[in-house]
Every structure is written in structure tokens, then in C-alpha cells.
Amino acid sequence: MVSIASLWLPILLSAVAVFVASSIIHMFLGYHSADYKKLPAEDEFMAAVRKLDIPPGDYMVPCPTSHAAFKEPSFQEKFKAGPRAMMTVYGPYTGMGSQLGLWFLYAILISITAAYISGRALGPGAHYLKVFRFAGATAFYGYSLALWQASIWYKKSWGTTIRSTIDGLIYALLTAGFFGWLWPR
């Protein structure tokens, strides 16, 4: 067994590597440019929604107030007539600093989880590929598998989910590499 404290260096370095890799992926590679489509009549849509002064949050349209309300004929009419949508309304733009900070903390959390599982399964001096397998699989689960729920339940584009899963695989390989390299002997 290997303690999480003894894995502080691969935890930190793998989180930094994931942060840098995600920055490169999103700023320079451009394959996420297909993740969102531009609305037709975007300016008109924004003007109409701006007038409503909707507070930040997650919304569904139409939205039943209860399971019983979903079955009511008036709601079923609205539901069938459409449009049906789910959306997130953001607050005022204040920059990306807090999101980037939270992303780095998330990468640390994934690396701590990889350290915990790998450290419980393997002892000091474990072979590089064994460490790589445990840390990599754990990191992949953390970075990728929960994304699929958004496509299954909320109709998020499968293309977006697949591209983000590929990102998660890259992050997992980086995490696995640092853990395998810096595993205590």
C-alpha cells in the first residue's frame, strides 16, 4: 500500500499537465468548435430573452411543475407543439478565472482519486505498466464517463460527448504517465 501523501508530486504534476493539455486542446486545436451551433436569428433571440431578465440557472421549456402536471392535456399540448429546450443561463460575464481555478481543483481531485485507488491496489516498487493501468483507468472514469449521461438524458450532441471523451482519454494518459514515472520505489 502507498499513501496519498507520498504521491503528492504525481498528483500535482499530472494536474498541471492536464490543465496545460486542456488549454492547448481548447485554444489551439479547434476540434471543439463544432460543440455548439449558432442559433438562427441569434440577435433577436438574445434581445427577447434579455427582456425577460431570467436569473442564472438551469431551465427546461416547457417545464411541468410535477409528475401529475406532465400528464395534463394542456401540458401535453405545449410539449408536443414545442419547441422543447434545456438551457443554462449564466450571470454577468466576469472572466474565466474562477472556472479555470475550479478546473484545476477538479484535476487535483481526479489525481487524488487515482492516487487513492492505485495506492490501495499497488505497493511501492510496482511495475510502471501496473501503475499506469490503475491510475489511467481511474482518471479516465473521472474525466470521461459521466459525460455520457448528458447525451443519454439531456440530448447533448453525441459528437460533443465523443470529443470530450477523447479529451478525457488524453488527460487520463497524462495522469497515468506521471504516476507510473514517479511511483515510489
N, C-alpha and C positions, 0 to 999 in steps of 0.2 A: 504494500500500500504506500502511496505517495501523497503527502499532504498538499492541500491547495496552496498554502503559504510558500512551499518550496517551488511552486510553479509560477511565481509572480512574474518572472521575466517572459516566458512564453505567453502568458495571459496578456501582458501589456504590449509586447511586440506584435502579437497576432492581431490585437485590436487596432493598433496603429496601421498595420498592413491592410486590414480590411477597410479602414477609414480612407486610406490613400487610394486603394483599388476602386472603392465605390466612387470616389471623386473623379478618378480617371474615366471610369465607365460612364458616369452621368454627364461629365463636362466635355469629353473629347471623342468618345467612340460613337455616340449618336444613335445607337440601335434602340434606345428607349424613346426616340422621337415619335414612334408610332403608338405609344401607350395611350394617348388621349387624342380625340378628334375635336376639331373646331366645330362649334355649333353653327348651323345656318342662322343668319340674322343675329349674330353674336351681340352687336351693339344694342339692338332692340331688346334682346333678352336681358342684358345687363341693366339697361335703363328701367325695364319693367320690374325686375327683381329688386333693384336698388330702392325703388319707391316703397316696397313692402317692408323695408328695414328689418329683415329677418335676422334674429340673433344667431351667433355662431352655434353650430351643432349639426347633427345628422338628421336628415329628413327623408320621409318616404311620401310619395304622392301617387294615388290617394292613400291615405293612412287611416285604417279603421281604428276606432277607439277601444275595441275589444274583439274577442273572437266571435262573439254573437253579432257584433256590428258588421263583421265581414260577410255574414250570411244574409244581411238585409238586402232586399231588392234594390233600394236606392244606391247602396254602396256598390253592389254588383254592376249596376248600370255605369257608374263612374269608372269602375275598374275595367270593364270591357271597352268603354269608349276611349280610355286613355287620354293623354299619354300617361304611362306609368314610369316613375323615376325614383331613384335614390340619389341623394346628393349630400355633400358636406359643405356647409357654408363656413368660411374662415372669418376670423376677425380682421381688424385693420392690419395691413402689412407692416411688420416691424423688423424685417430682415430674417435671415435664416440661422442666426446664431444659436437660438435655443434648439432648433431642430437638429443642427449639426452636433451640438452638445449632447442631446438625447441619443442621437445615432451612435456617438462614440461610447456612451454609457451602455447602450444596448450591446455593442460589440464586446465590451468588457464582460457584461453579463453572460453572453454566449460563451466566451472564452473561460469564464469561471465555471460554467456548467460543463464544458468539455474537460476542464481540469479535474473537476469532481468525479465525473464518470470514469475518465481514464485513470485517475489516481486510485480509485477503488478497485478497478479491474486489473491494474498492472503494478508491478513493483519497480523499484529502482533498477536501472540497467536493462529494462525491457527493450527488445529489438525495435528499431526505428519503424518498421512497417506495422508492427502491432500498435504502437502508439499512434501512428498516422491513421490507422483504421478506426480506432476508438475515438480519437479527438475529431477526426474528419467527419465521421458519421454523426456524432453529436452536434457538431457545428452545422452540418447540413440540415439536420432536423430543425435546429433553431432558426436558421436563416431562410429556409425554404418551405417546409411542409405546410405550415399554417397559411401560407399564401393561397393555397388551393381552395380553401374554404370560401374565399371571396368570389371565385369563379363559380363554384358549385352553388352557393346560396344567393349571392348578390349580383350575379350576371356580369361580373367583371370580365373583361376580354381574356380569353384563354391565351391569346398571343402575349399580352402583358404579363400574365402569370408565368408562362413558359420563360419569357425573357428574364423575369425576376428570379425564377428558379435557377437559371443558368448563372446569374449573378451570385446566388446563394452557393452554388457549387464552387465557383471561383473563391468565394470567401472561406468556404469550408476547406478547400485545398491549401489555402494560405495558412489557415489556423492549424491544420494537420501538420504542415511542413515545419512550422515554428515549434510545435510541441514535440515532434519527432526529433528535431535537431537539438533542442535544449532540454530534453528529458534527463532527469538526474541519473547519473551512472552509479 
